[in-house]
Amino acid sequence: MNAKTAKIIGKFAILKGIPEKQIKREWSSLSQNDKDKKRQEILKELVKS
C-alpha cells in the first residue's frame, strides 16, 4: 500500500466510522484485481460526500 492509498483509506474510515486498522486488514487480504475495484468504490464514496 502506498501513501496515497493510505490517505484514501484513512478518509474513508472517518467517513464510515470504521476503524482504519480494520479496513487496512481487509485491504491486505485482497488480490490486486480486488484492490483496484475496492479503490474505485472508495473513491466514488468519497466524491459523493
N, CA, C and O atoms as a CHARMM CRD file, in Angstrom:
* protein
*
  196
    1    1 MET  N      0.85900  -1.16900   0.00000 PROA 1      0.00000
    2    1 MET  CA     0.00000   0.00000   0.00000 PROA 1      0.00000
    3    1 MET  C      0.90500   1.23200   0.00000 PROA 1      0.00000
    4    1 MET  O      1.83900   1.34200   0.79500 PROA 1      0.00000
    5    2 ASN  N      0.60200   2.14700  -0.91000 PROA 2      0.00000
    6    2 ASN  CA     1.39100   3.37500  -0.94700 PROA 2      0.00000
    7    2 ASN  C      0.73100   4.46700  -0.10600 PROA 2      0.00000
    8    2 ASN  O     -0.36500   4.28200   0.42200 PROA 2      0.00000
    9    3 ALA  N      1.40900   5.59300   0.00700 PROA 3      0.00000
   10    3 ALA  CA     0.92600   6.68000   0.87100 PROA 3      0.00000
   11    3 ALA  C     -0.41000   7.23500   0.38800 PROA 3      0.00000
   12    3 ALA  O     -1.26600   7.59100   1.19800 PROA 3      0.00000
   13    4 LYS  N     -0.58900   7.30700  -0.92200 PROA 4      0.00000
   14    4 LYS  CA    -1.84000   7.83300  -1.47500 PROA 4      0.00000
   15    4 LYS  C     -3.02700   6.93900  -1.08900 PROA 4      0.00000
   16    4 LYS  O     -4.08500   7.42900  -0.69400 PROA 4      0.00000
   17    5 THR  N     -2.83400   5.64800  -1.20800 PROA 5      0.00000
   18    5 THR  CA    -3.88800   4.70200  -0.84200 PROA 5      0.00000
   19    5 THR  C     -4.17500   4.77000   0.65600 PROA 5      0.00000
   20    5 THR  O     -5.33100   4.70400   1.07500 PROA 5      0.00000
   21    6 ALA  N     -3.13200   4.90200   1.45000 PROA 6      0.00000
   22    6 ALA  CA    -3.31700   5.00100   2.89700 PROA 6      0.00000
   23    6 ALA  C     -4.14600   6.23000   3.26400 PROA 6      0.00000
   24    6 ALA  O     -5.00200   6.15500   4.14600 PROA 6      0.00000
   25    7 LYS  N     -3.90300   7.36000   2.59800 PROA 7      0.00000
   26    7 LYS  CA    -4.68700   8.57500   2.84800 PROA 7      0.00000
   27    7 LYS  C     -6.15000   8.36500   2.47500 PROA 7      0.00000
   28    7 LYS  O     -7.05600   8.75900   3.21000 PROA 7      0.00000
   29    8 ILE  N     -6.36400   7.74100   1.32500 PROA 8      0.00000
   30    8 ILE  CA    -7.73600   7.49200   0.86500 PROA 8      0.00000
   31    8 ILE  C     -8.46300   6.58600   1.86000 PROA 8      0.00000
   32    8 ILE  O     -9.61400   6.84200   2.21400 PROA 8      0.00000
   33    9 ILE  N     -7.79200   5.53800   2.30400 PROA 9      0.00000
   34    9 ILE  CA    -8.39500   4.61600   3.27200 PROA 9      0.00000
   35    9 ILE  C     -8.67700   5.33700   4.58300 PROA 9      0.00000
   36    9 ILE  O     -9.71400   5.10400   5.20400 PROA 9      0.00000
   37   10 GLY  N     -7.77500   6.20400   5.01100 PROA 10     0.00000
   38   10 GLY  CA    -7.97200   6.97200   6.24200 PROA 10     0.00000
   39   10 GLY  C     -9.19900   7.85700   6.17000 PROA 10     0.00000
   40   10 GLY  O     -9.99000   7.90400   7.11200 PROA 10     0.00000
   41   11 LYS  N     -9.36400   8.55500   5.06300 PROA 11     0.00000
   42   11 LYS  CA   -10.53500   9.42400   4.88200 PROA 11     0.00000
   43   11 LYS  C    -11.81800   8.60900   4.82800 PROA 11     0.00000
   44   11 LYS  O    -12.84200   9.00400   5.38700 PROA 11     0.00000
   45   12 PHE  N    -11.75100   7.46300   4.14700 PROA 12     0.00000
   46   12 PHE  CA   -12.91200   6.58100   4.03900 PROA 12     0.00000
   47   12 PHE  C    -13.31100   6.04400   5.40700 PROA 12     0.00000
   48   12 PHE  O    -14.49800   5.95100   5.72000 PROA 12     0.00000
   49   13 ALA  N    -12.31900   5.69000   6.22200 PROA 13     0.00000
   50   13 ALA  CA   -12.59300   5.16500   7.56400 PROA 13     0.00000
   51   13 ALA  C    -13.30800   6.20600   8.41200 PROA 13     0.00000
   52   13 ALA  O    -14.25400   5.88300   9.13100 PROA 13     0.00000
   53   14 ILE  N    -12.86300   7.44400   8.33300 PROA 14     0.00000
   54   14 ILE  CA   -13.50500   8.52300   9.08900 PROA 14     0.00000
   55   14 ILE  C    -14.93800   8.72900   8.60600 PROA 14     0.00000
   56   14 ILE  O    -15.85500   8.89100   9.41100 PROA 14     0.00000
   57   15 LEU  N    -15.12000   8.72100   7.29800 PROA 15     0.00000
   58   15 LEU  CA   -16.44300   8.91700   6.71000 PROA 15     0.00000
   59   15 LEU  C    -17.42300   7.83800   7.16300 PROA 15     0.00000
   60   15 LEU  O    -18.56800   8.13200   7.50700 PROA 15     0.00000
   61   16 LYS  N    -16.96500   6.59000   7.15900 PROA 16     0.00000
   62   16 LYS  CA   -17.82900   5.46400   7.50800 PROA 16     0.00000
   63   16 LYS  C    -17.87500   5.17400   9.00700 PROA 16     0.00000
   64   16 LYS  O    -18.75600   4.44200   9.45900 PROA 16     0.00000
   65   17 GLY  N    -16.95600   5.72600   9.77800 PROA 17     0.00000
   66   17 GLY  CA   -16.92100   5.45300  11.20600 PROA 17     0.00000
   67   17 GLY  C    -16.39000   4.06600  11.53500 PROA 17     0.00000
   68   17 GLY  O    -16.71700   3.49600  12.57600 PROA 17     0.00000
   69   18 ILE  N    -15.57500   3.53500  10.64600 PROA 18     0.00000
   70   18 ILE  CA   -14.97500   2.21400  10.82200 PROA 18     0.00000
   71   18 ILE  C    -13.50900   2.42200  11.20200 PROA 18     0.00000
   72   18 ILE  O    -12.86500   3.32400  10.66700 PROA 18     0.00000
   73   19 PRO  N    -12.97100   1.61600  12.10600 PROA 19     0.00000
   74   19 PRO  CA   -11.54700   1.75700  12.43500 PROA 19     0.00000
   75   19 PRO  C    -10.66300   1.55400  11.20400 PROA 19     0.00000
   76   19 PRO  O    -10.84200   0.60200  10.44500 PROA 19     0.00000
   77   20 GLU  N     -9.71200   2.45900  11.02400 PROA 20     0.00000
   78   20 GLU  CA    -8.81500   2.40100   9.86500 PROA 20     0.00000
   79   20 GLU  C     -8.04400   1.08400   9.83100 PROA 20     0.00000
   80   20 GLU  O     -7.78800   0.52900   8.76200 PROA 20     0.00000
   81   21 LYS  N     -7.68000   0.59600  11.00100 PROA 21     0.00000
   82   21 LYS  CA    -6.92100  -0.65500  11.09200 PROA 21     0.00000
   83   21 LYS  C     -7.70600  -1.82400  10.48800 PROA 21     0.00000
   84   21 LYS  O     -7.13500  -2.68800   9.82300 PROA 21     0.00000
   85   22 GLN  N     -9.01100  -1.83800  10.72700 PROA 22     0.00000
   86   22 GLN  CA    -9.85100  -2.90700  10.19400 PROA 22     0.00000
   87   22 GLN  C     -9.87300  -2.85700   8.66700 PROA 22     0.00000
   88   22 GLN  O     -9.77300  -3.89500   8.01300 PROA 22     0.00000
   89   23 ILE  N    -10.00100  -1.67400   8.10100 PROA 23     0.00000
   90   23 ILE  CA   -10.03000  -1.53200   6.64700 PROA 23     0.00000
   91   23 ILE  C     -8.68800  -1.95200   6.05400 PROA 23     0.00000
   92   23 ILE  O     -8.64400  -2.60500   5.01100 PROA 23     0.00000
   93   24 LYS  N     -7.59700  -1.58000   6.71500 PROA 24     0.00000
   94   24 LYS  CA    -6.26900  -1.95500   6.21400 PROA 24     0.00000
   95   24 LYS  C     -6.07000  -3.46800   6.26700 PROA 24     0.00000
   96   24 LYS  O     -5.42400  -4.03400   5.38500 PROA 24     0.00000
   97   25 ARG  N     -6.61200  -4.12600   7.28100 PROA 25     0.00000
   98   25 ARG  CA    -6.52200  -5.59100   7.35500 PROA 25     0.00000
   99   25 ARG  C     -7.25500  -6.22400   6.17600 PROA 25     0.00000
  100   25 ARG  O     -6.74600  -7.13100   5.51900 PROA 25     0.00000
  101   26 GLU  N     -8.46500  -5.72100   5.92600 PROA 26     0.00000
  102   26 GLU  CA    -9.24100  -6.23600   4.79800 PROA 26     0.00000
  103   26 GLU  C     -8.49300  -5.97900   3.49300 PROA 26     0.00000
  104   26 GLU  O     -8.47100  -6.83200   2.60500 PROA 26     0.00000
  105   27 TRP  N     -7.88500  -4.80500   3.38100 PROA 27     0.00000
  106   27 TRP  CA    -7.16800  -4.41100   2.17800 PROA 27     0.00000
  107   27 TRP  C     -6.01600  -5.37800   1.89300 PROA 27     0.00000
  108   27 TRP  O     -5.80800  -5.79200   0.75300 PROA 27     0.00000
  109   28 SER  N     -5.28400  -5.72500   2.92500 PROA 28     0.00000
  110   28 SER  CA    -4.11600  -6.58900   2.73000 PROA 28     0.00000
  111   28 SER  C     -4.50400  -8.00200   2.30600 PROA 28     0.00000
  112   28 SER  O     -3.68100  -8.72300   1.74000 PROA 28     0.00000
  113   29 SER  N     -5.72800  -8.40100   2.56700 PROA 29     0.00000
  114   29 SER  CA    -6.16800  -9.74000   2.19300 PROA 29     0.00000
  115   29 SER  C     -6.70400  -9.80700   0.76300 PROA 29     0.00000
  116   29 SER  O     -6.97300 -10.89900   0.26300 PROA 29     0.00000
  117   30 LEU  N     -6.86400  -8.66500   0.09800 PROA 30     0.00000
  118   30 LEU  CA    -7.41500  -8.63600  -1.25600 PROA 30     0.00000
  119   30 LEU  C     -6.34700  -8.92100  -2.30800 PROA 30     0.00000
  120   30 LEU  O     -5.16400  -8.65200  -2.09800 PROA 30     0.00000
  121   31 SER  N     -6.78300  -9.47000  -3.44400 PROA 31     0.00000
  122   31 SER  CA    -5.87900  -9.64300  -4.58200 PROA 31     0.00000
  123   31 SER  C     -5.71200  -8.28300  -5.26900 PROA 31     0.00000
  124   31 SER  O     -6.45100  -7.34300  -4.97400 PROA 31     0.00000
  125   32 GLN  N     -4.76000  -8.18200  -6.16800 PROA 32     0.00000
  126   32 GLN  CA    -4.50300  -6.90900  -6.85200 PROA 32     0.00000
  127   32 GLN  C     -5.73600  -6.43400  -7.61300 PROA 32     0.00000
  128   32 GLN  O     -6.06200  -5.24700  -7.59500 PROA 32     0.00000
  129   33 ASN  N     -6.41300  -7.35200  -8.27600 PROA 33     0.00000
  130   33 ASN  CA    -7.61500  -7.00200  -9.03400 PROA 33     0.00000
  131   33 ASN  C     -8.70800  -6.49000  -8.10100 PROA 33     0.00000
  132   33 ASN  O     -9.38800  -5.51300  -8.41400 PROA 33     0.00000
  133   34 ASP  N     -8.87600  -7.14500  -6.95900 PROA 34     0.00000
  134   34 ASP  CA    -9.88100  -6.72500  -5.98300 PROA 34     0.00000
  135   34 ASP  C     -9.52100  -5.37900  -5.36700 PROA 34     0.00000
  136   34 ASP  O    -10.40200  -4.56800  -5.08000 PROA 34     0.00000
  137   35 LYS  N     -8.22900  -5.14100  -5.16400 PROA 35     0.00000
  138   35 LYS  CA    -7.78400  -3.84800  -4.62100 PROA 35     0.00000
  139   35 LYS  C     -8.15000  -2.71700  -5.57000 PROA 35     0.00000
  140   35 LYS  O     -8.59300  -1.65200  -5.13900 PROA 35     0.00000
  141   36 ASP  N     -7.96200  -2.95500  -6.86900 PROA 36     0.00000
  142   36 ASP  CA    -8.31900  -1.93100  -7.85300 PROA 36     0.00000
  143   36 ASP  C     -9.81400  -1.60900  -7.80200 PROA 36     0.00000
  144   36 ASP  O    -10.20900  -0.44400  -7.84300 PROA 36     0.00000
  145   37 LYS  N    -10.63200  -2.65000  -7.71200 PROA 37     0.00000
  146   37 LYS  CA   -12.08100  -2.45100  -7.63400 PROA 37     0.00000
  147   37 LYS  C    -12.46700  -1.71000  -6.35300 PROA 37     0.00000
  148   37 LYS  O    -13.27600  -0.78200  -6.37900 PROA 37     0.00000
  149   38 LYS  N    -11.87900  -2.13200  -5.23600 PROA 38     0.00000
  150   38 LYS  CA   -12.19200  -1.52400  -3.93600 PROA 38     0.00000
  151   38 LYS  C    -11.77000  -0.06000  -3.92500 PROA 38     0.00000
  152   38 LYS  O    -12.49000   0.78800  -3.39900 PROA 38     0.00000
  153   39 ARG  N    -10.58900   0.24800  -4.51100 PROA 39     0.00000
  154   39 ARG  CA   -10.10700   1.62200  -4.56800 PROA 39     0.00000
  155   39 ARG  C    -11.10500   2.50700  -5.33300 PROA 39     0.00000
  156   39 ARG  O    -11.38500   3.63500  -4.92700 PROA 39     0.00000
  157   40 GLN  N    -11.63400   1.98000  -6.43700 PROA 40     0.00000
  158   40 GLN  CA   -12.61100   2.74100  -7.21300 PROA 40     0.00000
  159   40 GLN  C    -13.89900   2.96500  -6.41900 PROA 40     0.00000
  160   40 GLN  O    -14.48100   4.04900  -6.47000 PROA 40     0.00000
  161   41 GLU  N    -14.33600   1.95400  -5.69500 PROA 41     0.00000
  162   41 GLU  CA   -15.54300   2.08800  -4.86400 PROA 41     0.00000
  163   41 GLU  C    -15.32800   3.14700  -3.77800 PROA 41     0.00000
  164   41 GLU  O    -16.20500   3.97400  -3.52800 PROA 41     0.00000
  165   42 ILE  N    -14.16200   3.11600  -3.13800 PROA 42     0.00000
  166   42 ILE  CA   -13.86100   4.07300  -2.08100 PROA 42     0.00000
  167   42 ILE  C    -13.82200   5.48700  -2.64600 PROA 42     0.00000
  168   42 ILE  O    -14.36000   6.41200  -2.03800 PROA 42     0.00000
  169   43 LEU  N    -13.19300   5.66100  -3.80200 PROA 43     0.00000
  170   43 LEU  CA   -13.11500   6.98500  -4.40800 PROA 43     0.00000
  171   43 LEU  C    -14.50400   7.51500  -4.76200 PROA 43     0.00000
  172   43 LEU  O    -14.77400   8.70300  -4.58700 PROA 43     0.00000
  173   44 LYS  N    -15.38400   6.64500  -5.25600 PROA 44     0.00000
  174   44 LYS  CA   -16.75300   7.06700  -5.56100 PROA 44     0.00000
  175   44 LYS  C    -17.47100   7.52800  -4.30300 PROA 44     0.00000
  176   44 LYS  O    -18.17400   8.53900  -4.32200 PROA 44     0.00000
  177   45 GLU  N    -17.30000   6.79400  -3.20900 PROA 45     0.00000
  178   45 GLU  CA   -17.92600   7.17600  -1.92900 PROA 45     0.00000
  179   45 GLU  C    -17.39900   8.51900  -1.44300 PROA 45     0.00000
  180   45 GLU  O    -18.16700   9.34700  -0.95300 PROA 45     0.00000
  181   46 LEU  N    -16.10500   8.73700  -1.57300 PROA 46     0.00000
  182   46 LEU  CA   -15.51200   9.99600  -1.09500 PROA 46     0.00000
  183   46 LEU  C    -15.97400  11.18500  -1.93400 PROA 46     0.00000
  184   46 LEU  O    -16.15900  12.28500  -1.41300 PROA 46     0.00000
  185   47 VAL  N    -16.15700  10.96200  -3.23200 PROA 47     0.00000
  186   47 VAL  CA   -16.61900  12.04200  -4.09800 PROA 47     0.00000
  187   47 VAL  C    -18.06000  12.42800  -3.76800 PROA 47     0.00000
  188   47 VAL  O    -18.42700  13.60100  -3.82000 PROA 47     0.00000
  189   48 LYS  N    -18.86700  11.42500  -3.42900 PROA 48     0.00000
  190   48 LYS  CA   -20.28100  11.66900  -3.10500 PROA 48     0.00000
  191   48 LYS  C    -20.43100  12.53400  -1.85200 PROA 48     0.00000
  192   48 LYS  O    -21.35700  13.34000  -1.76400 PROA 48     0.00000
  193   49 SER  N    -19.54300  12.37500  -0.90400 PROA 49     0.00000
  194   49 SER  CA   -19.68300  13.08300   0.36300 PROA 49     0.00000
  195   49 SER  C    -19.07800  14.45800   0.32900 PROA 49     0.00000
  196   49 SER  O    -19.12000  15.17600   1.32800 PROA 49     0.00000
